[in-house]
Amino acid sequence: MTMTIPDTDGPARAEPADRGGGRPGRHRIGLLAKVRRDRMLLLFAAPGMILLVAFHYVPLLGNVIAFQDYLPFLGIRGSEWAGLRNFAVMFGGDGAFLTALKNTLLLSLIQTVFVFPIPIMLALALNSLLSERVKKLVQSILYLPHFLSWVIVVSLFQQILGGSGMLNQFLRTHGGHLLNVVGNPDAFFALLTSQVVWKDSGWATILFLAALSRIDVEQYEAAAVDGASRWRQMVHVTLPGMRGIIVLLLILKLGDSLTVGFEQIILQQPAVGQQASEVLDTYVYNNGIVNGDWGTAAAVGLVKGVIGAALVFGANKVAHLLGEAGVYQR
């Protein structure tokens, strides 16, 4: 019995089958052989890998200040070690930290439940359009807000919903009751959510549209022949075809569940106050950069990163148990 493996230097060649009791159809090759085989792919990936290591992995070494009474003018070598004292704000019931944690979890829950499904619904709606010209026009309009910075987005919302914005000017002209949306702490989470939906929902549809394009048209034709309505085609053909990418993005979303948007919130925090708007990201900024408590800020950031990684690994494990590919293969 023989099996064939692809060779990048030439046509497929015949290799003897694995006789070591391994899985049928799989052939083990060494690390050097894999590097030699994939050398072009690795060469193309090298610049990105170098940037990833330089700007994402090397800075991880700075987390050592979470265990120090860090002073910038003394540096890491000159600062005294503090053990786990900087972590006391998380486990000692610090009121400011608990407020930031509560706001973060609430915002994350809102964004997962209400924001995450919107790109899926948009992709399904776009996919149902028969005119390609209209589809491309709508897609372009939906993508544009993603390219605006948070400074511009927040400014636009203030110009429309602020105290002297367009909405209140209209209400004032027509004798209506003025609304305080931008500076109202009770409406802050709704304002943040609407900004996220407007800015990023259209952009997030790209991956779902790509998944829809990979569904075999013959499946829809077979379903139509069997008498399936458009709704049943969506339930039994479209959604199963998107399941893999939905699970993948949901796992990544869980990993970012403690990251709910630093720039967007810090820009609007003065209008509503810290009690209503403080989240873990702004807590780290206000303690580290503003108040100079670098050790506590680093400790909170370190725990936040560890929890995010644990959520990704845990959710990926659950996805494997349910038969999904997840973020990475086993």
N, C-alpha and C positions, 0 to 999 in steps of 0.2 A: 504494500500500500504506500502511495506517495502523496505528498501535499505540495502546493506551490506557495511561495512567498514573494511579494513584490520586491524588485531590486531597482533602485534609482539609477544605477549605472547601465542598465540594459534590460532586456526582456526578462519576464518571469522565468525562474529556473527551478528545477525539481529538487526537492530536499527530502531526505528520508523522514518518515513519520516519527513522532515522539514515541519511543519505546520504553520510557521510564515510568509508565503508569500514570502520566499526566492526563489532562483533559484532551479528548480527541479533537483534532483540528487546530491545536495551539502548539507553537514551537517556541521554546525559550532561547533567547539570544542574550549575549552579555552586554554590559553597559557600554564598553568601547564600541562594540558592533552597532549598538543603537545610536551612539553619537556619530559614528561614521556614516550610518545610513541617513540620519536626519541632519547632517551637517549644514545644508543650505537653509533649512528651516531655523536651525539654531542661530545661524549667522544673521538672518533677518530679524530674529527676536532679540539679539544681543543688545542693541541700543535701548530698547524698552526695558530689558531686564536690568541694565546698568542704572538707568534712571530710577527704576523701582527700588533697587537696593540703596542707592545714594539718598533718595528723598523720603523713603518710607521705612526701610529697615535700619539704616544707620541711626536716624533720629530716635529709634526706640531705646538706644543706650542712654538717652537723656532721662528716661524714667527713673534712673537711680536717685534723682533728687526727691522722689517721693519718700525716700527713707532718710532724708537729710533736713537740717535747718538751713536750707540753701540761701546763700547770699550772693548775688551776682558779682560783686566786686571781689569776693573770695574764690569764686569758682567751685567746681565740683570737688577738687582736691583739697581746697581750704575749708570748705563748709563742714560743720560737725554733723555726725550721724545722730539721727533721732529715732531710730528703730521704727516702730509702728505708730508713733505718736500722731503723725499726720493723718492716719486713717481714723482717728477718734471721731471726727465730725460725722462720719458715715454710720458708725456703730454706737455713738454716744447720744444720739437723738438731737443733733444740732437742728434748730428750727429752720434756719435758712436753707440748709441742705435738704431737709424733708420737703420744704416748699418747692424747691427746684426739682426734686425727684417726682413729687406728685404731679406737677405741671408737665414734666417730660413724659411720664407714663400716660397721662390723659391725652396729650397731644398725639403721642404715638398711636394710641388706640383709635383716636378719631381719624388719623391719616390712613391707618390700615383698613378700617372698616368702610370709610366713606370715599377716600381718595383712590385707594388701590384699584377698586373695580371700574372706575371711570374710564381709564384708557382701554380696558377690555371692551366696554360697551361702545366706545367711540370706534374701535377697530371693527367690531361687528357691524356697526352702522355704515361705516365707510365701505366695508366689503360688500354690503348689500346694494350699493349704488351701481347702476348699470352703465352710466356714462363715465368713461375713463377721464374725460376732460373735467367734468364736475368733480370727480374724485380727487384728481391732482390739485385742483383749485382749493378745495376744502382742506386737503392735507397741508398745503402750503400756508394757508391762513392759520391752521391750528399749530403748526411748528414755530411760527414767527416769535411768539412771546418767550420761547425758551432761550432765545439769543439775547434777551434783555437782561441787564444786571439787576440785582435786587434793589439797588439804589433807584433805578428808573421805575421798577415795578411799584415800590413803596411810594415814590413821588406821584405816580399816576393815580394810585388809590387815594392818596391824600387830596389830590386836586379834584377828585370826583366825590369822595365821601367825607372829606374833612369839614371842619366847622364852617369855613367860608368857601367850600367846594361847590361844584356844579349842582349837586343834589339839593343842598340847603339853599342855594341861590334860587333854584326853581321853586322850592317850597315857600321861600320868603316872598317871591313874586306873586304866587297864587294863594297866599294866606294860609299855608299849611304849617303844621307843627315841625319845628326844626329837629333834626336827628343828629346825635353825637355818636358816630360809628367809630372813627379812628381813635378817639381818646377815651372810649368807654371800656373799662376793664372787663365788664360782663360780656362784651361782644368781641373781645380780643381773639379768642380761639376761632370763632366763626370767621373773623377777618383773615387770620392766618391761613385757614383752610381754603377760603375762596381764592386767596392769592396763589397758593400752591396749585390749585386746580387750574386756574387760568394760565399760569406760567408753564407748567410742566406736563399737563395731561396729554396735550397734543403730541409732544415729543415722545412720550412713553408709548404711544401707539405704534411706533416704528417696529418694535420687536414683535408685537402681536400681529401686525400686518404681515411681517416676514413669515411668521408661523402659519398664518392663513394661506399664504401663497404656496406653501409646501404640501398642502392637502391635495390629494389626487382628485381631479375633477370627476373621474370615473366613480368615485364613492358617492358623489351627489347624484350622478346619473342613475346609479344602481338604486339609490334610495328613492329617487323620483319614480323609477319603474315600479318599485314596490308600493307606491302610493303614499310615500311620506310627504307630509306638508313641509313648508319652509321652516316652521317652528321645530318639527321633529328632526329635520335635517340639521338644524343648528344644535339640537340637544345630542343627537347620536353621531354626528359627523364632525361638525365644526368644533364644539367644545372639547371632545376627546383629542382632536388634532392640536389644540392649544394647551392641553393639560401640562405638557412638559415644561413649556416656557412659563406658564403661570406658577407652577411649583418652584421653578428656579428663581423667579423674581420675588416670590413670597419668602423664600429662605433668605435671600439677600436683604429683603426689607426687614426681616426679624433681626438680622445682624446690625442693622442701622436703627433699631427701635429706640435706642437711647440718644440718637442724633436727630434732632427735629428742626434743624435750620438755624445756624448761628447768626449769619448776616441779616437774614430777614427779621429776626427777633431783636437783635441789638440795635437795629435802626429805629425800631418802634417802641423800645423799652421806655424812653423818657416820657412818652405820651400817656402810658398806662401805669407806670411804676413797676418796681421789681416784684412786689407781692403777686401780681397777676401775670407777670411775663417771665419770671426767672426760671430758666431750665438749666440742665446740667452744663451745657456748653457755655452759657453766659455766666453761670456760677464759677466755672473754671477761669473764665476771662476776668471777671470782677475780682476774684480772690488773688489770682496770679499777677495779672498785668496792672490792675488798678490799685489793689491793696498791698501788693508785694508779698503775699503769703504763697510763695512758689511751691513749697513742699505740700501744702494741703491741696492746691490746685492740681499738682502732678499726681497726687494720690487718687483724687477723684477721677481724673482722666484715665489713670491706669486701670482702676477698677471698672470703669465704663468700657474700656476696650476689651478687658478680659471677659466681661459679661457678654458683650457683642460677639466675640469669637466663640464663646460657649454656646450661645443661641444658634449660631450658624452650624457648628458641628452637630449639635443636638437635633436641629431641624433636618439637617442632611441625613442623619442616621434614621430618623423617622421616615423620611422620603424613601430611603433604600428599603426599609422594612415594608413599605407599601408598594414596592415594585417600581418606584420612579428613579430616574437617573440622578436627580439632585444637582448640586453644584459641581461635584466631581464623582468619578466612577470609583467603585470599590476595587 
